[in-house]
Amino acid sequence: GSRFQIGGPAGAFIVLVAMTIERHGIEGMLLATFLSGIFLAVVGFLRLGTYVKFIPYPVTVGFTAGIAVIIFSSQITDLLGLTLAVKEPAAIVPKLEVLAGALPTLNAAAVGISLLTILVIVGVKKVAPHWPNLLIAVALASAAAAVLGLPVETIGTRFGGIPSSLPMPVLPDFSPDKVMAVLPDAAAFALLGAIESLLSAVVADGMTGRRHRSNCELVAQGVANMASAMFGGLCVTGTVARTATNVRAGARGPVSGMLHCLFLLVFMLVAAPLASYIPLAALAGVLAVVAWNMAEKHAIAALLRSGWGDALVLLAT
């Protein structure tokens, strides 16, 4: 539906997914994801996605800016290499309070890797704008951390690496009792997935000057969620951060989205052991730059000057 949309699991789903697993287990979450895919496809076939055109421009700008704030705040721990005494809260204000209390644990090596990543991204973009600056930055930061033996957390040290194969696809348990139990969660997944996918597509339209097909996008996201559940995956949606990264990196059409999928598959099958060496501070540096670029600062300034109505809607969103 969108020539620039990149899909995947999204931060906005964290609370919903965690609550669903807590209530119904992993199997219940997979069933809810599969059902949400059916709901999304039905909404698309009924052409209800057309109503996205009624979303006001200040809402899309505010939505993007809000996601940028959430992304950046979620990366502060890894940007500074903080060691938290308690579990990091999801809500912004409690999160910042916990992070402020952990500032004495700042890791200078992690800060150095973060700064190196950000400087390489910005520098390569200025010197050679067509080069893959994000990939170059992560590769250099990973090499520096490994060669110098820096005491920083990596994908491997925190998560034990990533799998190097896919499981066989399996349909979730469709027993009537289980379906009825997870129905509210499936509806929540579908509603949030539809809103975020279409807003992300609108944001991509604003960045590229193109127009997406909202109903086609919803059907595609529905199929993606059903497929994800069959392989034991999380619910997915079009993501503002990855879509904005795609556009900022110079995407010209849907081929970049297809290559994104192929690269992920190749990385998993071939380079999974190498991914273990990627410092989390480097990934945090990438996302910090993405968050900065996502916030449409000129649009925000223009809306704040245009009148109290637009400004109020922008700030509320």
C-alpha positions as CSV (number, residue, x, y, z in Angstrom):
1,G,0.0,0.0,0.0
2,S,2.9,2.4,0.7
3,R,6.0,2.4,-1.5
4,F,8.2,3.3,1.5
5,Q,6.6,1.6,4.5
6,I,8.8,-0.8,6.5
7,G,7.0,-3.2,8.8
8,G,7.9,-5.0,12.0
9,P,7.3,-5.2,15.7
10,A,6.8,-1.7,17.2
11,G,7.5,-0.1,20.5
12,A,3.9,1.1,20.8
13,F,2.8,-2.6,21.2
14,I,5.1,-3.3,24.2
15,V,2.5,-2.8,26.9
16,L,-0.3,-4.7,25.0
17,V,1.9,-7.6,24.2
18,A,3.3,-7.9,27.7
19,M,-0.2,-7.8,29.2
20,T,-1.5,-10.4,26.7
21,I,1.4,-12.8,27.5
22,E,0.8,-12.3,31.2
23,R,-2.9,-13.2,30.9
24,H,-2.9,-15.9,28.2
25,G,0.8,-17.0,27.7
26,I,2.8,-17.1,24.5
27,E,0.2,-19.2,22.7
28,G,-2.5,-16.8,23.6
29,M,-0.4,-13.9,22.2
30,L,0.2,-15.8,19.0
31,L,-3.5,-16.5,18.6
32,A,-4.4,-12.8,19.2
33,T,-1.8,-11.8,16.6
34,F,-3.3,-14.2,14.0
35,L,-6.8,-12.9,14.7
36,S,-5.7,-9.3,14.5
37,G,-4.3,-10.1,11.1
38,I,-7.8,-11.4,10.0
39,F,-9.4,-8.2,11.4
40,L,-6.9,-5.9,9.6
41,A,-7.5,-7.7,6.3
42,V,-11.3,-7.5,6.7
43,V,-11.1,-3.7,7.5
44,G,-9.0,-3.3,4.4
45,F,-11.4,-5.3,2.2
46,L,-14.3,-3.2,3.6
47,R,-12.3,-0.1,2.5
48,L,-12.5,1.5,5.9
49,G,-8.8,2.6,5.6
50,T,-10.0,5.4,3.3
51,Y,-11.0,7.4,6.4
52,V,-7.3,8.0,7.2
53,K,-7.6,11.1,4.9
54,F,-9.6,12.8,7.6
55,I,-6.6,12.7,10.1
56,P,-5.5,16.3,10.5
57,Y,-1.9,17.3,9.6
58,P,-1.1,18.5,13.1
59,V,-2.0,15.0,14.4
60,T,0.5,13.3,12.0
61,V,3.2,15.8,12.9
62,G,2.5,15.4,16.7
63,F,2.3,11.6,16.3
64,T,5.7,11.5,14.7
65,A,7.3,13.8,17.3
66,G,5.8,11.8,20.1
67,I,7.2,8.5,18.7
68,A,10.6,10.3,18.3
69,V,10.5,11.2,22.0
70,I,9.6,7.7,23.0
71,I,12.3,6.2,20.8
72,F,15.0,8.5,22.2
73,S,14.0,8.0,25.8
74,S,14.1,4.3,25.3
75,Q,17.7,4.5,24.2
76,I,19.2,6.7,27.0
77,T,20.2,3.6,29.0
78,D,22.3,2.2,26.2
79,L,23.5,5.6,25.0
80,L,25.1,6.2,28.4
81,G,25.8,2.6,29.3
82,L,23.7,2.9,32.5
83,T,23.3,0.1,35.0
84,L,19.8,0.2,36.5
85,A,19.0,-1.1,40.0
86,V,15.3,-1.6,39.0
87,K,13.4,-2.6,35.9
88,E,13.2,0.3,33.5
89,P,9.6,1.8,33.6
90,A,7.7,2.1,30.3
91,A,6.1,5.5,31.2
92,I,8.2,8.6,30.4
93,V,8.2,10.4,33.7
94,P,9.0,7.4,35.9
95,K,11.6,6.3,33.3
96,L,13.4,9.6,33.5
97,E,13.4,9.5,37.3
98,V,15.0,6.0,37.3
99,L,17.5,7.1,34.6
100,A,18.5,10.2,36.5
101,G,19.1,8.1,39.6
102,A,21.4,5.7,37.6
103,L,23.6,8.5,36.1
104,P,26.5,7.7,38.5
105,T,26.8,4.3,36.8
106,L,27.6,6.0,33.4
107,N,29.9,3.9,31.2
108,A,32.5,6.1,29.4
109,A,33.2,3.4,26.8
110,A,29.5,3.2,25.9
111,V,29.3,7.0,25.6
112,G,32.3,6.9,23.3
113,I,30.8,4.2,21.1
114,S,27.5,6.2,20.9
115,L,29.3,9.4,19.9
116,L,31.5,7.6,17.4
117,T,28.3,6.1,15.8
118,I,26.5,9.4,15.6
119,L,29.6,11.3,14.2
120,V,30.1,8.6,11.5
121,I,26.5,8.7,10.5
122,V,26.5,12.5,10.2
123,G,29.9,12.7,8.6
124,V,29.3,10.0,6.0
125,K,26.0,11.7,5.1
126,K,27.8,15.0,4.5
127,V,30.8,13.6,2.6
128,A,29.2,10.7,0.7
129,P,25.4,11.0,0.9
130,H,24.7,7.9,-1.2
131,W,26.7,5.6,1.0
132,P,24.9,3.4,3.6
133,N,26.0,5.6,6.5
134,L,24.0,3.7,9.2
135,L,25.5,0.4,8.2
136,I,29.0,1.9,8.0
137,A,28.6,3.4,11.5
138,V,27.4,0.2,13.1
139,A,30.2,-1.8,11.5
140,L,33.0,0.6,12.6
141,A,31.6,0.9,16.1
142,S,31.4,-2.9,16.4
143,A,35.0,-3.3,15.1
144,A,36.3,-0.6,17.5
145,A,34.5,-2.3,20.5
146,A,35.9,-5.7,19.6
147,V,39.5,-4.7,18.7
148,L,39.9,-2.4,21.8
149,G,38.1,-4.9,24.1
150,L,35.8,-2.1,25.4
151,P,33.6,-3.0,28.4
152,V,30.3,-2.4,26.6
153,E,27.1,-4.5,26.3
154,T,26.5,-6.1,23.0
155,I,23.6,-8.0,21.5
156,G,25.4,-11.2,22.5
157,T,26.1,-10.3,26.1
158,R,22.6,-9.1,26.8
159,F,20.5,-11.4,24.7
160,G,22.8,-14.4,23.9
161,G,22.9,-13.6,20.2
162,I,20.1,-14.1,17.7
163,P,18.7,-17.4,16.2
164,S,20.3,-18.6,12.9
165,S,17.2,-20.5,11.6
166,L,13.4,-20.2,11.2
167,P,11.0,-22.5,13.0
168,M,8.4,-24.5,11.0
169,P,5.1,-22.6,10.5
170,V,2.3,-23.8,12.8
171,L,-1.3,-22.5,13.1
172,P,-2.2,-21.3,16.6
173,D,-4.7,-23.2,18.8
174,F,-8.2,-22.1,17.6
175,S,-10.3,-23.7,20.3
176,P,-13.5,-21.6,20.9
177,D,-12.7,-20.9,24.5
178,K,-9.2,-19.6,23.7
179,V,-10.5,-17.5,20.8
180,M,-13.1,-15.8,23.0
181,A,-10.5,-15.2,25.7
182,V,-8.0,-13.4,23.5
183,L,-10.6,-11.6,21.3
184,P,-10.3,-8.2,23.2
185,D,-6.5,-8.4,22.9
186,A,-6.7,-9.2,19.2
187,A,-9.0,-6.3,18.6
188,A,-6.6,-4.0,20.5
189,F,-3.7,-5.3,18.3
190,A,-5.7,-4.7,15.1
191,L,-6.8,-1.2,16.1
192,L,-3.3,0.0,17.1
193,G,-1.8,-1.8,14.1
194,A,-4.2,-0.1,11.7
195,I,-3.7,3.4,13.3
196,E,0.1,3.2,13.4
197,S,0.5,1.7,9.9
198,L,-1.7,4.3,8.3
199,L,-0.2,7.2,10.3
200,S,3.3,5.9,9.3
201,A,2.2,5.7,5.7
202,V,0.9,9.3,5.9
203,V,4.3,10.4,7.5
204,A,6.1,8.7,4.5
205,D,3.8,10.5,2.1
206,G,4.7,13.8,3.7
207,M,8.4,13.0,3.5
208,T,8.3,11.8,-0.2
209,G,5.4,13.6,-1.8
210,R,3.8,10.3,-2.8
211,R,0.3,8.9,-1.9
212,H,-0.2,5.5,-0.3
213,R,-3.2,3.2,-0.7
214,S,-4.6,2.8,2.8
215,N,-6.9,-0.2,2.2
216,C,-4.2,-2.2,0.3
217,E,-1.8,-1.4,3.2
218,L,-4.2,-2.8,5.8
219,V,-4.8,-6.0,3.9
220,A,-1.0,-6.4,3.6
221,Q,-0.4,-5.8,7.3
222,G,-3.2,-8.4,8.0
223,V,-1.4,-11.0,5.9
224,A,1.9,-10.1,7.6
225,N,0.4,-10.6,11.1
226,M,-1.0,-14.0,10.2
227,A,2.3,-15.1,8.8
228,S,4.2,-13.7,11.8
229,A,2.0,-15.6,14.2
230,M,2.5,-18.9,12.3
231,F,6.3,-18.5,12.7
232,G,6.0,-17.7,16.4
233,G,6.5,-13.9,15.8
234,L,5.1,-10.8,17.5
235,C,2.3,-8.6,16.1
236,V,3.6,-6.3,13.4
237,T,2.7,-2.9,11.9
238,G,4.2,-0.3,9.7
239,T,6.7,1.5,11.8
240,V,7.4,5.2,11.8
241,A,11.1,4.9,12.9
242,R,12.1,2.3,10.3
243,T,10.0,3.9,7.5
244,A,11.5,7.3,8.3
245,T,15.0,5.7,8.3
246,N,14.2,4.1,5.0
247,V,13.2,7.5,3.4
248,R,16.1,9.4,5.0
249,A,18.6,6.7,3.7
250,G,17.5,7.5,0.1
251,A,14.8,5.0,-0.7
252,R,13.1,5.6,-4.1
253,G,10.5,2.9,-4.1
254,P,9.3,-0.5,-2.7
255,V,12.6,-2.3,-3.6
256,S,14.2,-1.0,-0.4
257,G,11.5,-2.7,1.7
258,M,12.0,-6.0,-0.2
259,L,15.7,-5.8,0.3
260,H,15.2,-5.0,4.0
261,C,13.4,-8.3,4.4
262,L,16.1,-10.2,2.4
263,F,18.9,-8.6,4.4
264,L,17.3,-9.6,7.7
265,L,16.9,-13.2,6.4
266,V,20.5,-13.3,5.2
267,F,21.8,-11.8,8.4
268,M,19.9,-14.4,10.4
269,L,21.0,-17.4,8.3
270,V,24.6,-16.3,7.6
271,A,25.7,-13.5,9.9
272,A,23.9,-14.3,13.2
273,P,27.1,-14.9,15.1
274,L,28.5,-11.6,13.9
275,A,25.4,-9.7,15.1
276,S,26.3,-10.8,18.6
277,Y,29.3,-8.4,18.5
278,I,27.2,-5.3,17.8
279,P,27.3,-2.9,20.8
280,L,23.9,-1.8,22.0
281,A,25.4,1.7,22.3
282,A,25.9,1.7,18.5
283,L,22.3,0.8,17.9
284,A,21.2,3.4,20.4
285,G,23.3,6.0,18.5
286,V,21.6,5.0,15.2
287,L,18.1,5.4,16.9
288,A,19.1,8.7,18.5
289,V,19.9,10.1,15.0
290,V,16.6,8.6,13.6
291,A,14.6,10.2,16.4
292,W,16.2,13.6,15.7
293,N,15.5,13.3,12.0
294,M,11.9,12.1,12.6
295,A,10.8,15.1,14.6
296,E,9.7,17.5,11.8
297,K,11.1,20.6,13.5
298,H,10.2,23.0,10.7
299,A,6.6,21.7,10.5
300,I,6.3,21.9,14.3
301,A,7.5,25.5,14.3
302,A,5.2,26.4,11.5
303,L,2.2,24.8,13.2
304,L,3.0,26.5,16.6
305,R,3.0,29.9,14.7
306,S,-0.1,29.2,12.6
307,G,-2.7,29.6,15.4
308,W,-3.8,28.2,18.7
309,G,-6.0,25.5,17.2
310,D,-3.3,23.8,15.2
311,A,-0.8,24.3,18.1
312,L,-3.2,22.8,20.6
313,V,-3.9,19.7,18.5
314,L,-0.2,19.2,17.8
315,L,0.8,19.5,21.5
316,A,-2.1,17.3,22.7
317,T,-1.1,14.5,20.2
